[in-house]
Amino acid sequence: MTTTRPAWAPEGVDIERPAAARAYDYVLGGTHNFEVDRELARRLTEATPDLAQHARANRAFLQRCTRYLLRRGVRQFLDLGSGIPASGNVHEVALAVEPDTRVMYVDIDPVAVAHSEQILADVPQSAIIHGDLRKADEILDNPETRSLLDLDQPVAVLLLAILHAMSDADDPYDIVNRLMDRLAPGSYLVVSHSTFERRPEEARKMEELSKQSPTALRMRSRSDITRFFDGLEVVDPGITWVSQWHLEEDGGVFAADQSDMLLCGVGRKP
Ligand SMILES: C[S@@+](CC[C@H](N)C(=O)[O-])C[C@H]1O[C@@H](n2cnc3c(N)ncnc32)[C@H](O)[C@@H]1O
């Protein structure tokens, strides 16, 4: 059966192959996905029955860390691998609290970029560019990034549920180091990352299944994830589960979805 291309899918998108962004959108209840993405999401959910809970816990962490950083004076966010917009995107959380905040989104997925462009059309403080985290310098040097963000001032770099899409050959530690090197003191690194520490069997099945999509998953250990923060001051409570990080930032809005698949941390560049 051939899939018909809907209006929101740009020309050139391969709608016969699953994509991580669109499978994640489906898991979160979104509508920007195709049958191939839903099929992958269903198979991942068979392997990990709590998948949707992990995804929601990750989104709730995104919103809590945004509020936390705003309270520490951060007014610039660079959300890398931002995904297909879901509820509670960074600019929505930030602009509701601090209207002078600027948010730059980057994703490699054309559907994520196209849908973000639509949502951001009337939001001058935010923009999206198509970019590859593995070419971080190009992202920082992009004229759109430079017109929105002042790299001489602190920036919070958000790398949520994306570093586990980087293989060891991609050298994600070098990617993160080079990014942070170019940012001003007082900048923050935020990471959430899947791990096999608590559910090794489920994690292994997910890694296997994800090989069907162009972005195979590479789960890492707690110590591997901690290494991303080398040279940074990790804020309390250190590296912990996304569903446990600074619950007081919630304002009681998000029910605590327990998750023991994604670890997270926030580090400040001295
Ligand atoms: C699981 S989603 C996470 C979305 C969002 N960060 C969140 O935590 O809710 C991972 C996203 O990373 C994007 N991605 C994967 N590899 C990438 C790369 N090399 N450069 C930029 N984005 C990438 C995917 O397209 C997808 O939208």
The ligand as an SDF file (V2000), in Angstrom:
LIG
                    3D

 27 29  0  0  0  0  0  0  0  0999 V2000
   13.2020   11.4410   20.5750 C   0  0  0  0  0  0  0  0  0  0  0  0
   13.1450   12.9660   19.7440 S   0  0  0  0  0  0  0  0  0  0  0  0
   13.3440   14.1020   21.1040 C   0  0  0  0  0  0  0  0  0  0  0  0
   12.6470   15.4380   20.8710 C   0  0  0  0  0  0  0  0  0  0  0  0
   12.8080   16.4480   22.0070 C   0  0  0  0  0  0  0  0  0  0  0  0
   14.2080   16.8200   22.1840 N   0  0  0  0  0  0  0  0  0  0  0  0
   12.2870   15.8810   23.3080 C   0  0  0  0  0  0  0  0  0  0  0  0
   13.0980   15.4690   24.1570 O   0  0  0  0  0  0  0  0  0  0  0  0
   11.0650   15.8550   23.5120 O   0  0  0  0  0  0  0  0  0  0  0  0
   14.7840   13.0540   19.0150 C   0  0  0  0  0  0  0  0  0  0  0  0
   14.9040   14.1260   17.9460 C   0  0  0  0  0  0  0  0  0  0  0  0
   16.2840   14.2760   17.5680 O   0  0  0  0  0  0  0  0  0  0  0  0
   16.3210   14.4890   16.1710 C   0  0  0  0  0  0  0  0  0  0  0  0
   17.6670   14.0980   15.6840 N   0  0  0  0  0  0  0  0  0  0  0  0
   18.2000   12.8620   15.5940 C   0  0  0  0  0  0  0  0  0  0  0  0
   19.4550   12.9340   15.1110 N   0  0  0  0  0  0  0  0  0  0  0  0
   19.7200   14.2500   14.9050 C   0  0  0  0  0  0  0  0  0  0  0  0
   20.8520   14.9640   14.4280 C   0  0  0  0  0  0  0  0  0  0  0  0
   21.9800   14.3260   14.0470 N   0  0  0  0  0  0  0  0  0  0  0  0
   20.7970   16.3120   14.3600 N   0  0  0  0  0  0  0  0  0  0  0  0
   19.6590   16.9690   14.7200 C   0  0  0  0  0  0  0  0  0  0  0  0
   18.5490   16.3480   15.1670 N   0  0  0  0  0  0  0  0  0  0  0  0
   18.5710   15.0040   15.2700 C   0  0  0  0  0  0  0  0  0  0  0  0
   15.2150   13.6080   15.6240 C   0  0  0  0  0  0  0  0  0  0  0  0
   14.8110   14.0310   14.3320 O   0  0  0  0  0  0  0  0  0  0  0  0
   14.1430   13.8150   16.6750 C   0  0  0  0  0  0  0  0  0  0  0  0
   13.3030   14.8990   16.3540 O   0  0  0  0  0  0  0  0  0  0  0  0
  1  2  1  0
  2  3  1  0
  2 10  1  0
  3  4  1  0
  4  5  1  0
  5  6  1  0
  5  7  1  0
  7  8  2  0
  7  9  1  0
 10 11  1  0
 11 12  1  0
 11 26  1  0
 12 13  1  0
 13 14  1  0
 13 24  1  0
 14 15  1  0
 14 23  1  0
 15 16  2  0
 16 17  1  0
 17 18  1  0
 17 23  2  0
 18 19  1  0
 18 20  2  0
 20 21  1  0
 21 22  2  0
 22 23  1  0
 24 25  1  0
 24 26  1  0
 26 27  1  0
M  CHG  2   2   1   9  -1
M  END
$$$$
